[in-house]
Amino acid sequence: MTDDGVLFYYREGCHLCEEMAARLFSEWPQVAEHMQWCDIDSRDAWAARFGQRVPVLMKGPEVVSEYFLDPGRMRAHFGPPANPI
């Protein structure tokens, strides 16, 4: 994955993760379609880094949104939503 890749750190069964993913697929499908899904419980390093701090959406080394989508930061990184709600 390149440095500017989009990573979605999540945990299975996390309702906030499910809500963020649903909004991504609804409002920024071009991002959701190409992001890399990272279950933090699948790697000890991710679990140690994020703990309970999920979901986290990153573009390269920068956190774009954490816990909830930040519409302003999403627009700055990915443009306006394709399907605003």
N, C-alpha and C positions, 0 to 999 in steps of 0.2 A: 504494500500500500504506500502511496506517495505521501509526502508531508502534508499535502492539502486535502487528503482524504477525509471523508466524513465518517465518524465513528459514533455509534449509539450504544452507550453502556447501560445495561438494564439488568434486572433480576427477574427470573420466572416468578409469576404470581404477584408481582408488584403492580398495584392498581395505578399508581402514578406513571409507571413505565408504559402500561397499556394505554392510558389516556394520551401521553405524549406521542406514542407511535401512531395512534388513530388520528390525531391532529396533523402529524407529519404527512401521513398518507392522504389525508383529505385536503390540506392546504398547500403543502409543498411536496407533491408526489414525485417531482423530479429529484428531490433530495432523498426521500424515503426509498425510492427505487434503487438508488446506487450506494446507499450507506452500508457500512459494515456493521453487523450486529455483534455485540460483545457481551455475552452473559458473564457478569463479573464473578459468578460462583464457579466458572469453568477454569479459572486461573487464579492461583494464590496471590500473584502480584496485583491483579485487578481487585480482588477482594480486599487486600491490604490497603490499596490506594483509595478505593471508593467507599468501602464499608457500607454504611446505610445511605450514602449520598448518591442515590439513583432516582430517576434517570439522569444521565448526563449526555448531551449532544456536543460533540467536538468537531471542529474543522481544523485539521492539522493539530498544532499544540494549543489552540485557543478554545476555551469553553464558550459555546454559543448559547446554550440554555441548560439550566440545571433545575430539576424538580418539575418545572412547568416551562412551556415554550415562552420565550421572550419575543413578542412580535417585532419589536424594534430591532433587536439584534438579528433576528431571522431575516428581516428585509435587508439589513445592511450586508449580510453575508450571501443571501440567496435570491434577493429581489422580492417583489410583492407576491403574496400567496396566489396560487392559481385558482383556488376555490375559497375565497374568504367566507368565514362563518359569522 
